């Protein structure tokens, strides 16, 4: 297999994806091997970090914004949970500035964990 990005770039990408994932509300405190495999798949597909971050935020907001009288959802157990939203955003761009709005909203609704800006 020919690797398109040097390993160091891949490692930086994987660390960024996993850190973004772990900073979200309702996600585990540690990433597992399956999470790393999913992050590698995202890298191999060339999904940008900004798209990954937007998908994480959008999916989190959809969960956090559920009406309070709805039954509670179980915790997110895998980074794979976000893959359908990644696909959605690959097919539908979000407006400029919307990621900043989503970061603020997740921070407001999500409690303790801080959602950092992706570089």
Kinemage of the C-alpha trace (Angstrom):
@kinemage 1
@onewidth
@group {chain A} dominant
@subgroup {mainchain}
@vectorlist {calphas} color= white
{ca unk a 1} P 0.000 0.000 0.000
{ca unk a 2} L 1.352 3.434 -0.937
{ca unk a 3} L 0.939 5.983 1.813
{ca unk a 4} L 0.021 9.455 0.562
{ca unk a 5} L 1.017 11.301 3.733
{ca unk a 6} L 4.184 10.805 5.751
{ca unk a 7} L 3.635 8.824 8.968
{ca unk a 8} L 4.221 11.912 11.130
{ca unk a 9} L 1.344 13.719 9.412
{ca unk a 10} L -0.843 10.677 9.963
{ca unk a 11} L 0.072 10.547 13.641
{ca unk a 12} L -0.756 14.241 14.069
{ca unk a 13} L -4.095 13.707 12.302
{ca unk a 14} L -4.960 10.660 14.433
{ca unk a 15} L -4.086 12.475 17.646
{ca unk a 16} L -6.214 15.457 16.615
{ca unk a 17} L -9.235 13.301 15.718
{ca unk a 18} L -9.023 11.283 18.923
{ca unk a 19} L -8.567 14.398 21.066
{ca unk a 20} L -11.574 16.089 19.476
{ca unk a 21} L -13.603 12.937 20.068
{ca unk a 22} L -12.603 12.588 23.716
{ca unk a 23} L -13.343 16.253 24.478
{ca unk a 24} L -16.994 15.868 23.491
{ca unk a 25} L -19.751 15.384 26.038
{ca unk a 26} L -21.065 11.835 26.398
{ca unk a 27} L -17.936 10.205 24.944
{ca unk a 28} L -15.550 7.863 26.783
{ca unk a 29} L -12.569 9.165 28.723
{ca unk a 30} L -10.223 6.967 26.638
{ca unk a 31} L -10.134 5.937 23.010
{ca unk a 32} L -10.082 2.253 22.209
{ca unk a 33} L -8.454 0.328 19.358
{ca unk a 34} L -11.633 0.515 17.262
{ca unk a 35} L -11.642 4.311 17.640
{ca unk a 36} L -8.080 4.469 16.375
{ca unk a 37} L -9.022 2.230 13.430
{ca unk a 38} L -11.909 4.561 12.553
{ca unk a 39} L -9.585 7.590 12.758
{ca unk a 40} L -7.125 5.825 10.429
{ca unk a 41} L -9.971 5.188 7.987
{ca unk a 42} L -10.874 8.892 8.039
{ca unk a 43} L -7.250 9.784 7.336
{ca unk a 44} L -6.954 7.281 4.501
{ca unk a 45} L -10.102 8.685 2.923
{ca unk a 46} L -8.670 12.199 3.120
{ca unk a 47} L -11.429 13.595 5.338
{ca unk a 48} L -10.243 16.970 6.605
{ca unk a 49} L -9.972 17.696 10.300
{ca unk a 50} L -12.423 20.558 9.881
{ca unk a 51} L -15.029 18.163 8.460
{ca unk a 52} L -14.416 15.687 11.279
{ca unk a 53} L -14.743 18.408 13.900
{ca unk a 54} L -17.938 19.764 12.311
{ca unk a 55} L -19.440 16.256 12.257
{ca unk a 56} L -18.544 15.672 15.904
{ca unk a 57} L -20.102 18.979 16.920
{ca unk a 58} L -23.235 18.541 14.824
{ca unk a 59} L -23.897 15.032 16.121
{ca unk a 60} L -23.304 16.185 19.689
{ca unk a 61} L -25.683 19.102 19.292
{ca unk a 62} L -28.358 16.831 17.900
{ca unk a 63} L -28.050 14.679 21.014
{ca unk a 64} L -27.775 17.532 23.504
{ca unk a 65} L -30.654 19.450 21.938
{ca unk a 66} L -33.196 16.665 22.311
{ca unk a 67} L -36.336 17.658 24.188
{ca unk a 68} L -36.003 16.898 27.915
{ca unk a 69} L -39.135 14.748 27.922
{ca unk a 70} L -37.596 12.292 25.425
{ca unk a 71} L -36.039 9.137 26.854
{ca unk a 72} L -32.314 9.573 27.577
{ca unk a 73} L -29.810 8.203 25.098
{ca unk a 74} L -26.989 5.920 26.156
{ca unk a 75} L -23.453 7.284 26.128
{ca unk a 76} L -21.461 7.319 22.915
{ca unk a 77} L -19.135 4.329 23.023
{ca unk a 78} L -17.308 4.582 19.711
{ca unk a 79} L -15.990 7.146 17.268
{ca unk a 80} L -17.865 5.148 14.624
{ca unk a 81} L -21.065 6.713 15.994
{ca unk a 82} L -20.125 9.902 14.123
{ca unk a 83} L -19.469 8.314 10.724
{ca unk a 84} L -22.976 8.888 9.300
{ca unk a 85} L -22.653 12.596 10.106
{ca unk a 86} L -19.196 12.695 8.500
{ca unk a 87} L -20.800 11.257 5.357
{ca unk a 88} L -23.603 13.798 5.571
{ca unk a 89} L -21.133 16.683 5.732
{ca unk a 90} L -19.025 15.308 2.904
{ca unk a 91} L -22.141 15.665 0.751
{ca unk a 92} L -23.443 18.916 2.259
{ca unk a 93} L -21.155 21.792 3.210
{ca unk a 94} L -21.973 23.832 6.282
{ca unk a 95} L -22.015 27.637 6.222
{ca unk a 96} L -18.910 29.664 7.097
{ca unk a 97} L -18.797 30.460 10.805
{ca unk a 98} L -21.225 27.703 11.757
{ca unk a 99} L -18.534 25.576 13.390
{ca unk a 100} L -17.747 28.412 15.817
{ca unk a 101} L -21.441 28.617 16.664
{ca unk a 102} L -21.591 24.835 17.226
{ca unk a 103} L -18.511 24.950 19.494
{ca unk a 104} L -20.148 27.576 21.692
{ca unk a 105} L -23.447 25.705 21.758
{ca unk a 106} L -21.832 22.358 22.685
{ca unk a 107} L -19.871 24.105 25.429
{ca unk a 108} L -23.088 25.661 26.741
{ca unk a 109} L -25.188 22.484 26.602
{ca unk a 110} L -22.514 19.879 27.227
{ca unk a 111} L -21.181 20.768 30.628
{ca unk a 112} L -17.604 20.298 31.800
{ca unk a 113} L -15.577 19.168 28.804
{ca unk a 114} L -14.149 21.927 26.627
{ca unk a 115} L -14.426 21.737 22.871
{ca unk a 116} L -11.235 23.225 21.451
{ca unk a 117} L -10.756 24.778 18.066
{ca unk a 118} L -9.216 22.375 15.556
{ca unk a 119} L -6.073 23.790 13.970
